[in-house]
Amino acid sequence: MNKPRVVKDYEKLEEAILEQIKLNYPRGFGKNLITFKNAAGKFVSALPFETEEKYYLVRMTRAEAQDIIDDDDDYDEDGNLRDDVKEAYEEKYDDISIDDDEVQEIADNGHDPTDDL
């Protein structure tokens, strides 16, 4: 089964997805960016993130990736997810297997993230 791809800007993601991304990339995003061609044929860089139901490509440049980490209080001055934040997110998501339906419900009670594409 092929998962649908969701291409979205970081700022437009639901909080639950953002928290899961931070857990998945506790040392920042810049070194994990990939490049792909968008529908217009232009090369775009993005951070890949996969849930049980969807494959996200979170659009950002290396500079934007660094700025996001620099401006996020969840990360320390070295660009690493703070231990207390990591523990809180791990505890928050430990007991549940998050699929996209649960993420949407947690994030905003029924908003479909693909509506923003």
N, CA, C and O atoms as a GROMACS GRO file, in nm:
protein
  468
    1MET      N    1   0.084  -0.118   0.000
    1MET     CA    2   0.000   0.000   0.000
    1MET      C    3   0.088   0.125   0.000
    1MET      O    4   0.174   0.141   0.086
    2ASN      N    5   0.066   0.211  -0.096
    2ASN     CA    6   0.138   0.337  -0.101
    2ASN      C    7   0.068   0.440  -0.016
    2ASN      O    8  -0.054   0.457  -0.024
    3LYS      N    9   0.145   0.508   0.065
    3LYS     CA   10   0.088   0.612   0.150
    3LYS      C   11   0.076   0.740   0.070
    3LYS      O   12   0.161   0.771  -0.014
    4PRO      N   13  -0.030   0.816   0.095
    4PRO     CA   14  -0.040   0.946   0.029
    4PRO      C   15   0.068   1.040   0.080
    4PRO      O   16   0.105   1.036   0.197
    5ARG      N   17   0.118   1.123  -0.010
    5ARG     CA   18   0.218   1.223   0.028
    5ARG      C   19   0.147   1.354   0.059
    5ARG      O   20   0.058   1.398  -0.013
    6VAL      N   21   0.189   1.414   0.168
    6VAL     CA   22   0.138   1.544   0.207
    6VAL      C   23   0.256   1.638   0.209
    6VAL      O   24   0.350   1.620   0.287
    7VAL      N   25   0.251   1.740   0.123
    7VAL     CA   26   0.357   1.840   0.118
    7VAL      C   27   0.302   1.965   0.186
    7VAL      O   28   0.200   2.020   0.144
    8LYS      N   29   0.371   2.008   0.291
    8LYS     CA   30   0.318   2.117   0.373
    8LYS      C   31   0.430   2.198   0.434
    8LYS      O   32   0.539   2.146   0.458
    9ASP      N   33   0.405   2.324   0.460
    9ASP     CA   34   0.500   2.410   0.530
    9ASP      C   35   0.498   2.377   0.678
    9ASP      O   36   0.394   2.340   0.733
   10TYR      N   37   0.612   2.390   0.742
   10TYR     CA   38   0.627   2.360   0.885
   10TYR      C   39   0.526   2.438   0.969
   10TYR      O   40   0.464   2.382   1.060
   11GLU      N   41   0.508   2.564   0.939
   11GLU     CA   42   0.420   2.651   1.018
   11GLU      C   43   0.274   2.610   1.010
   11GLU      O   44   0.195   2.648   1.096
   12LYS      N   45   0.237   2.534   0.908
   12LYS     CA   46   0.097   2.496   0.890
   12LYS      C   47   0.064   2.357   0.947
   12LYS      O   48  -0.049   2.310   0.936
   13LEU      N   49   0.162   2.293   1.008
   13LEU     CA   50   0.139   2.161   1.066
   13LEU      C   51   0.070   2.172   1.201
   13LEU      O   52   0.087   2.270   1.274
   14GLU      N   53  -0.008   2.070   1.234
   14GLU     CA   54  -0.075   2.063   1.363
   14GLU      C   55   0.027   2.039   1.472
   14GLU      O   56   0.133   1.981   1.448
   15GLU      N   57  -0.003   2.084   1.592
   15GLU     CA   58   0.089   2.074   1.705
   15GLU      C   59   0.132   1.929   1.732
   15GLU      O   60   0.249   1.904   1.760
   16ALA      N   61   0.039   1.834   1.723
   16ALA     CA   62   0.074   1.694   1.748
   16ALA      C   63   0.176   1.642   1.648
   16ALA      O   64   0.266   1.567   1.684
   17ILE      N   65   0.163   1.683   1.522
   17ILE     CA   66   0.261   1.642   1.420
   17ILE      C   67   0.396   1.707   1.450
   17ILE      O   68   0.499   1.642   1.439
   18LEU      N   69   0.395   1.835   1.487
   18LEU     CA   70   0.520   1.904   1.519
   18LEU      C   71   0.593   1.834   1.634
   18LEU      O   72   0.715   1.817   1.629
   19GLU      N   73   0.520   1.796   1.735
   19GLU     CA   74   0.581   1.728   1.849
   19GLU      C   75   0.642   1.594   1.808
   19GLU      O   76   0.750   1.559   1.854
   20GLN      N   77   0.573   1.521   1.722
   20GLN     CA   78   0.626   1.393   1.673
   20GLN      C   79   0.750   1.414   1.587
   20GLN      O   80   0.844   1.336   1.593
   21ILE      N   81   0.750   1.520   1.507
   21ILE     CA   82   0.867   1.552   1.425
   21ILE      C   83   0.986   1.582   1.515
   21ILE      O   84   1.098   1.537   1.489
   22LYS      N   85   0.963   1.659   1.621
   22LYS     CA   86   1.071   1.691   1.714
   22LYS      C   87   1.128   1.565   1.779
   22LYS      O   88   1.249   1.554   1.796
   23LEU      N   89   1.041   1.471   1.814
   23LEU     CA   90   1.090   1.344   1.870
   23LEU      C   91   1.170   1.266   1.768
   23LEU      O   92   1.269   1.201   1.802
   24ASN      N   93   1.128   1.272   1.644
   24ASN     CA   94   1.195   1.199   1.537
   24ASN      C   95   1.328   1.263   1.497
   24ASN      O   96   1.420   1.194   1.451
   25TYR      N   97   1.339   1.394   1.515
   25TYR     CA   98   1.459   1.469   1.478
   25TYR      C   99   1.506   1.552   1.597
   25TYR      O  100   1.501   1.675   1.592
   26PRO      N  101   1.554   1.487   1.705
   26PRO     CA  102   1.591   1.561   1.826
   26PRO      C  103   1.718   1.646   1.810
   26PRO      O  104   1.746   1.729   1.897
   27ARG      N  105   1.792   1.628   1.704
   27ARG     CA  106   1.915   1.706   1.683
   27ARG      C  107   1.900   1.806   1.569
   27ARG      O  108   1.999   1.850   1.511
   28GLY      N  109   1.777   1.842   1.538
   28GLY     CA  110   1.752   1.940   1.434
   28GLY      C  111   1.718   1.876   1.300
   28GLY      O  112   1.717   1.754   1.286
   29PHE      N  113   1.692   1.961   1.203
   29PHE     CA  114   1.639   1.915   1.075
   29PHE      C  115   1.736   1.926   0.958
   29PHE      O  116   1.726   1.847   0.864
   30GLY      N  117   1.828   2.020   0.962
   30GLY     CA  118   1.910   2.056   0.848
   30GLY      C  119   1.979   1.940   0.778
   30GLY      O  120   1.982   1.936   0.655
   31LYS      N  121   2.034   1.847   0.852
   31LYS     CA  122   2.108   1.736   0.792
   31LYS      C  123   2.016   1.626   0.739
   31LYS      O  124   2.063   1.529   0.679
   32ASN      N  125   1.886   1.640   0.760
   32ASN     CA  126   1.791   1.538   0.719
   32ASN      C  127   1.703   1.579   0.602
   32ASN      O  128   1.612   1.505   0.564
   33LEU      N  129   1.729   1.695   0.546
   33LEU     CA  130   1.647   1.743   0.435
   33LEU      C  131   1.674   1.663   0.308
   33LEU      O  132   1.787   1.620   0.282
   34ILE      N  133   1.568   1.645   0.231
   34ILE     CA  134   1.580   1.581   0.100
   34ILE      C  135   1.536   1.681  -0.005
   34ILE      O  136   1.475   1.783   0.027
   35THR      N  137   1.566   1.652  -0.131
   35THR     CA  138   1.525   1.737  -0.241
   35THR      C  139   1.438   1.656  -0.335
   35THR      O  140   1.465   1.540  -0.363
   36PHE      N  141   1.330   1.720  -0.384
   36PHE     CA  142   1.240   1.655  -0.479
   36PHE      C  143   1.185   1.760  -0.574
   36PHE      O  144   1.194   1.880  -0.547
   37LYS      N  145   1.128   1.713  -0.684
   37LYS     CA  146   1.064   1.804  -0.780
   37LYS      C  147   0.916   1.815  -0.743
   37LYS      O  148   0.848   1.715  -0.722
   38ASN      N  149   0.869   1.940  -0.735
   38ASN     CA  150   0.728   1.961  -0.705
   38ASN      C  151   0.646   1.949  -0.834
   38ASN      O  152   0.700   1.920  -0.940
   39ALA      N  153   0.516   1.972  -0.823
   39ALA     CA  154   0.427   1.958  -0.938
   39ALA      C  155   0.462   2.054  -1.051
   39ALA      O  156   0.434   2.026  -1.168
   40ALA      N  157   0.523   2.167  -1.018
   40ALA     CA  158   0.563   2.265  -1.119
   40ALA      C  159   0.699   2.233  -1.180
   40ALA      O  160   0.747   2.306  -1.267
   41GLY      N  161   0.762   2.125  -1.135
   41GLY     CA  162   0.891   2.085  -1.188
   41GLY      C  163   1.010   2.154  -1.123
   41GLY      O  164   1.123   2.140  -1.171
   42LYS      N  165   0.986   2.228  -1.015
   42LYS     CA  166   1.094   2.296  -0.944
   42LYS      C  167   1.145   2.209  -0.830
   42LYS      O  168   1.069   2.135  -0.767
   43PHE      N  169   1.275   2.218  -0.806
   43PHE     CA  170   1.333   2.145  -0.694
   43PHE      C  171   1.299   2.214  -0.563
   43PHE      O  172   1.309   2.336  -0.550
   44VAL      N  173   1.258   2.133  -0.467
   44VAL     CA  174   1.217   2.182  -0.335
   44VAL      C  175   1.287   2.096  -0.231
   44VAL      O  176   1.302   1.975  -0.249
   45SER      N  177   1.331   2.157  -0.122
   45SER     CA  178   1.387   2.078  -0.013
   45SER      C  179   1.281   2.062   0.095
   45SER      O  180   1.198   2.150   0.118
   46ALA      N  181   1.285   1.947   0.161
   46ALA     CA  182   1.183   1.916   0.262
   46ALA      C  183   1.237   1.816   0.362
   46ALA      O  184   1.332   1.743   0.336
   47LEU      N  185   1.173   1.816   0.476
   47LEU     CA  186   1.203   1.720   0.582
   47LEU      C  187   1.103   1.607   0.572
   47LEU      O  188   0.982   1.631   0.582
   48PRO      N  189   1.148   1.482   0.552
   48PRO     CA  190   1.053   1.371   0.545
   48PRO      C  191   1.007   1.330   0.685
   48PRO      O  192   1.086   1.329   0.779
   49PHE      N  193   0.880   1.297   0.696
   49PHE     CA  194   0.825   1.247   0.822
   49PHE      C  195   0.709   1.155   0.788
   49PHE      O  196   0.622   1.189   0.708
   50GLU      N  197   0.709   1.037   0.849
   50GLU     CA  198   0.612   0.936   0.815
   50GLU      C  199   0.528   0.896   0.936
   50GLU      O  200   0.580   0.873   1.045
   51THR      N  201   0.396   0.890   0.914
   51THR     CA  202   0.305   0.835   1.014
   51THR      C  203   0.255   0.701   0.959
   51THR      O  204   0.297   0.658   0.852
   52GLU      N  205   0.166   0.637   1.031
   52GLU     CA  206   0.113   0.510   0.983
   52GLU      C  207   0.033   0.526   0.855
   52GLU      O  208   0.026   0.434   0.773
   53GLU      N  209  -0.027   0.644   0.837
   53GLU     CA  210  -0.116   0.665   0.723
   53GLU      C  211  -0.059   0.752   0.611
   53GLU      O  212  -0.096   0.735   0.495
   54LYS      N  213   0.031   0.844   0.644
   54LYS     CA  214   0.077   0.940   0.545
   54LYS      C  215   0.228   0.958   0.550
   54LYS      O  216   0.293   0.930   0.651
   55TYR      N  217   0.280   1.005   0.438
   55TYR     CA  218   0.421   1.040   0.427
   55TYR      C  219   0.426   1.191   0.406
   55TYR      O  220   0.384   1.241   0.302
   56TYR      N  221   0.477   1.262   0.505
   56TYR     CA  222   0.485   1.408   0.500
   56TYR      C  223   0.619   1.451   0.441
   56TYR      O  224   0.724   1.393   0.470
   57LEU      N  225   0.613   1.554   0.360
   57LEU     CA  226   0.731   1.626   0.313
   57LEU      C  227   0.711   1.769   0.361
   57LEU      O  228   0.628   1.843   0.307
   58VAL      N  229   0.787   1.807   0.462
   58VAL     CA  230   0.770   1.937   0.525
   58VAL      C  231   0.867   2.034   0.458
   58VAL      O  232   0.989   2.025   0.478
   59ARG      N  233   0.812   2.126   0.380
   59ARG     CA  234   0.895   2.218   0.301
   59ARG      C  235   0.977   2.310   0.391
   59ARG      O  236   0.924   2.374   0.482
   60MET      N  237   1.107   2.314   0.364
   60MET     CA  238   1.196   2.410   0.430
   60MET      C  239   1.333   2.405   0.364
   60MET      O  240   1.375   2.302   0.312
   61THR      N  241   1.401   2.518   0.366
   61THR     CA  242   1.540   2.523   0.320
   61THR      C  243   1.629   2.494   0.440
   61THR      O  244   1.582   2.487   0.554
   62ARG      N  245   1.758   2.478   0.416
   62ARG     CA  246   1.852   2.460   0.528
   62ARG      C  247   1.851   2.580   0.622
   62ARG      O  248   1.854   2.565   0.744
   63ALA      N  249   1.846   2.699   0.564
   63ALA     CA  250   1.843   2.821   0.646
   63ALA      C  251   1.716   2.826   0.730
   63ALA      O  252   1.722   2.861   0.848
   64GLU      N  253   1.602   2.791   0.670
   64GLU     CA  254   1.478   2.789   0.746
   64GLU      C  255   1.482   2.683   0.855
   64GLU      O  256   1.433   2.705   0.966
   65ALA      N  257   1.540   2.568   0.824
   65ALA     CA  258   1.552   2.461   0.924
   65ALA      C  259   1.632   2.510   1.044
   65ALA      O  260   1.595   2.483   1.158
   66GLN      N  261   1.740   2.581   1.019
   66GLN     CA  262   1.822   2.634   1.129
   66GLN      C  263   1.746   2.741   1.206
   66GLN      O  264   1.752   2.744   1.329
   67ASP      N  265   1.675   2.828   1.136
   67ASP     CA  266   1.598   2.933   1.202
   67ASP      C  267   1.488   2.874   1.290
   67ASP      O  268   1.464   2.923   1.401
   68ILE      N  269   1.422   2.771   1.242
   68ILE     CA  270   1.316   2.706   1.320
   68ILE      C  271   1.373   2.655   1.452
   68ILE      O  272   1.315   2.678   1.558
   69ILE      N  273   1.486   2.587   1.446
   69ILE     CA  274   1.548   2.532   1.567
   69ILE      C  275   1.597   2.645   1.658
   69ILE      O  276   1.577   2.639   1.780
   70ASP      N  277   1.659   2.747   1.601
   70ASP     CA  278   1.708   2.860   1.680
   70ASP      C  279   1.596   2.931   1.755
   70ASP      O  280   1.616   2.978   1.867
   71ASP      N  281   1.479   2.940   1.693
   71ASP     CA  282   1.367   3.014   1.751
   71ASP      C  283   1.276   2.929   1.840
   71ASP      O  284   1.186   2.982   1.904
   72ASP      N  285   1.299   2.799   1.845
   72ASP     CA  286   1.212   2.708   1.920
   72ASP      C  287   1.269   2.683   2.058
   72ASP      O  288   1.380   2.631   2.072
   73ASP      N  289   1.195   2.719   2.161
   73ASP     CA  290   1.240   2.701   2.299
   73ASP      C  291   1.252   2.554   2.340
   73ASP      O  292   1.311   2.524   2.443
   74ASP      N  293   1.197   2.463   2.260
   74ASP     CA  294   1.210   2.320   2.290
   74ASP      C  295   1.352   2.270   2.264
   74ASP      O  296   1.389   2.163   2.312
   75TYR      N  297   1.431   2.347   2.189
   75TYR     CA  298   1.568   2.310   2.158
   75TYR      C  299   1.666   2.396   2.238
   75TYR      O  300   1.640   2.513   2.264
   76ASP      N  301   1.779   2.336   2.276
   76ASP     CA  302   1.880   2.410   2.352
   76ASP      C  303   1.968   2.492   2.257
   76ASP      O  304   1.948   2.492   2.135
   77GLU      N  305   2.067   2.560   2.314
   77GLU     CA  306   2.154   2.648   2.234
   77GLU      C  307   2.240   2.571   2.134
   77GLU      O  308   2.292   2.630   2.039
   78ASP      N  309   2.254   2.440   2.153
   78ASP     CA  310   2.331   2.357   2.060
   78ASP      C  311   2.243   2.296   1.950
   78ASP      O  312   2.292   2.223   1.864
   79GLY      N  313   2.113   2.327   1.953
   79GLY     CA  314   2.022   2.274   1.852
   79GLY      C  315   1.971   2.134   1.880
   79GLY      O  316   1.926   2.064   1.789
   80ASN      N  317   1.977   2.093   2.006
   80ASN     CA  318   1.927   1.961   2.045
   80ASN      C  319   1.799   1.976   2.126
   80ASN      O  320   1.784   2.070   2.205
   81LEU      N  321   1.707   1.883   2.105
   81LEU     CA  322   1.582   1.883   2.181
   81LEU      C  323   1.616   1.871   2.329
   81LEU      O  324   1.689   1.780   2.370
   82ARG      N  325   1.563   1.962   2.410
   82ARG     CA  326   1.591   1.959   2.554
   82ARG      C  327   1.540   1.828   2.614
   82ARG      O  328   1.435   1.778   2.573
   83ASP      N  329   1.614   1.775   2.710
   83ASP     CA  330   1.579   1.647   2.772
   83ASP      C  331   1.440   1.648   2.834
   83ASP      O  332   1.365   1.551   2.820
   84ASP      N  333   1.404   1.757   2.903
   84ASP     CA  334   1.273   1.763   2.968
   84ASP      C  335   1.160   1.762   2.865
   84ASP      O  336   1.055   1.702   2.888
   85VAL      N  337   1.181   1.829   2.753
   85VAL     CA  338   1.081   1.832   2.646
   85VAL      C  339   1.070   1.694   2.582
   85VAL      O  340   0.960   1.645   2.557
   86LYS      N  341   1.186   1.632   2.556
   86LYS     CA  342   1.186   1.499   2.497
   86LYS      C  343   1.112   1.400   2.585
   86LYS      O  344   1.030   1.321   2.537
   87GLU      N  345   1.139   1.404   2.714
   87GLU     CA  346   1.072   1.313   2.808
   87GLU      C  347   0.922   1.338   2.811
   87GLU      O  348   0.843   1.243   2.814
   88ALA      N  349   0.882   1.464   2.810
   88ALA     CA  350   0.740   1.498   2.813
   88ALA      C  351   0.669   1.447   2.687
   88ALA      O  352   0.560   1.390   2.696
   89TYR      N  353   0.730   1.467   2.571
   89TYR     CA  354   0.670   1.421   2.446
   89TYR      C  355   0.669   1.268   2.440
   89TYR      O  356   0.571   1.210   2.394
   90GLU      N  357   0.775   1.203   2.485
   90GLU     CA  358   0.778   1.057   2.486
   90GLU      C  359   0.668   1.003   2.576
   90GLU      O  360   0.599   0.907   2.540
   91GLU      N  361   0.650   1.064   2.690
   91GLU     CA  362   0.545   1.021   2.782
   91GLU      C  363   0.407   1.046   2.721
   91GLU      O  364   0.317   0.962   2.731
   92LYS      N  365   0.391   1.159   2.658
   92LYS     CA  366   0.263   1.196   2.596
   92LYS      C  367   0.221   1.097   2.488
   92LYS      O  368   0.104   1.064   2.477
   93TYR      N  369   0.318   1.051   2.410
   93TYR     CA  370   0.287   0.964   2.297
   93TYR      C  371   0.322   0.818   2.319
   93TYR      O  372   0.305   0.737   2.228
   94ASP      N  373   0.369   0.782   2.438
   94ASP     CA  374   0.412   0.646   2.467
   94ASP      C  375   0.298   0.546   2.467
   94ASP      O  376   0.313   0.435   2.415
   95ASP      N  377   0.186   0.582   2.523
   95ASP     CA  378   0.076   0.488   2.541
   95ASP      C  379  -0.012   0.472   2.420
   95ASP      O  380  -0.097   0.382   2.417
   96ILE      N  381   0.005   0.555   2.320
   96ILE     CA  382  -0.082   0.546   2.205
   96ILE      C  383   0.001   0.526   2.079
   96ILE      O  384   0.113   0.575   2.066
   97SER      N  385  -0.058   0.452   1.988
   97SER     CA  386   0.001   0.438   1.856
   97SER      C  387  -0.068   0.543   1.770
   97SER      O  388  -0.182   0.524   1.729
   98ILE      N  389   0.001   0.650   1.745
   98ILE     CA  390  -0.062   0.761   1.676
   98ILE      C  391  -0.073   0.730   1.527
   98ILE      O  392   0.026   0.703   1.459
   99ASP      N  393  -0.197   0.733   1.479
   99ASP     CA  394  -0.217   0.732   1.335
   99ASP      C  395  -0.275   0.868   1.298
   99ASP      O  396  -0.301   0.950   1.385
  100ASP      N  397  -0.294   0.891   1.172
  100ASP     CA  398  -0.334   1.025   1.129
  100ASP      C  399  -0.467   1.068   1.187
  100ASP      O  400  -0.485   1.186   1.218
  101ASP      N  401  -0.563   0.976   1.203
  101ASP     CA  402  -0.691   1.013   1.260
  101ASP      C  403  -0.674   1.062   1.403
  101ASP      O  404  -0.735   1.162   1.442
  102GLU      N  405  -0.592   0.993   1.481
  102GLU     CA  406  -0.568   1.034   1.619
  102GLU      C  407  -0.493   1.167   1.624
  102GLU      O  408  -0.524   1.252   1.707
  103VAL      N  409  -0.396   1.186   1.536
  103VAL     CA  410  -0.322   1.312   1.533
  103VAL      C  411  -0.417   1.427   1.504
  103VAL      O  412  -0.410   1.531   1.569
  104GLN      N  413  -0.505   1.408   1.408
  104GLN     CA  414  -0.599   1.514   1.375
  104GLN      C  415  -0.691   1.544   1.493
  104GLN      O  416  -0.718   1.660   1.522
  105GLU      N  417  -0.738   1.440   1.558
  105GLU     CA  418  -0.827   1.460   1.672
  105GLU      C  419  -0.755   1.532   1.786
  105GLU      O  420  -0.810   1.624   1.847
  106ILE      N  421  -0.633   1.490   1.815
  106ILE     CA  422  -0.554   1.554   1.920
  106ILE      C  423  -0.526   1.699   1.883
  106ILE      O  424  -0.539   1.789   1.966
  107ALA      N  425  -0.489   1.721   1.758
  107ALA     CA  426  -0.445   1.853   1.716
  107ALA      C  427  -0.558   1.956   1.712
  107ALA      O  428  -0.542   2.066   1.764
  108ASP      N  429  -0.670   1.919   1.652
  108ASP     CA  430  -0.768   2.026   1.633
  108ASP      C  431  -0.911   1.977   1.617
  108ASP      O  432  -0.993   2.047   1.559
  109ASN      N  433  -0.941   1.862   1.667
  109ASN     CA  434  -1.078   1.810   1.667
  109ASN      C  435  -1.145   1.808   1.530
  109ASN      O  436  -1.252   1.865   1.512
  110GLY      N  437  -1.082   1.742   1.437
  110GLY     CA  438  -1.147   1.716   1.310
  110GLY      C  439  -1.097   1.793   1.189
  110GLY      O  440  -1.146   1.768   1.079
  111HIS      N  441  -1.004   1.883   1.203
  111HIS     CA  442  -0.952   1.955   1.088
  111HIS      C  443  -0.866   1.862   1.003
  111HIS      O  444  -0.777   1.795   1.055
  112ASP      N  445  -0.893   1.858   0.874
  112ASP     CA  446  -0.816   1.774   0.783
  112ASP      C  447  -0.694   1.852   0.735
  112ASP      O  448  -0.709   1.955   0.670
  113PRO      N  449  -0.572   1.804   0.767
  113PRO     CA  450  -0.452   1.879   0.729
  113PRO      C  451  -0.435   1.893   0.579
  113PRO      O  452  -0.365   1.984   0.534
  114THR      N  453  -0.496   1.806   0.500
  114THR     CA  454  -0.482   1.818   0.355
  114THR      C  455  -0.565   1.934   0.300
  114THR      O  456  -0.546   1.974   0.185
  115ASP      N  457  -0.657   1.989   0.380
  115ASP     CA  458  -0.733   2.106   0.336
  115ASP      C  459  -0.644   2.226   0.312
  115ASP      O  460  -0.679   2.315   0.235
  116ASP      N  461  -0.529   2.230   0.378
  116ASP     CA  462  -0.440   2.346   0.369
  116ASP      C  463  -0.342   2.336   0.253
  116ASP      O  464  -0.264   2.429   0.232
  117LEU      N  465  -0.344   2.229   0.178
  117LEU     CA  466  -0.247   2.212   0.069
  117LEU      C  467  -0.279   2.305  -0.046
  117LEU      O  468  -0.208   2.305  -0.147
   0.00000   0.00000   0.00000
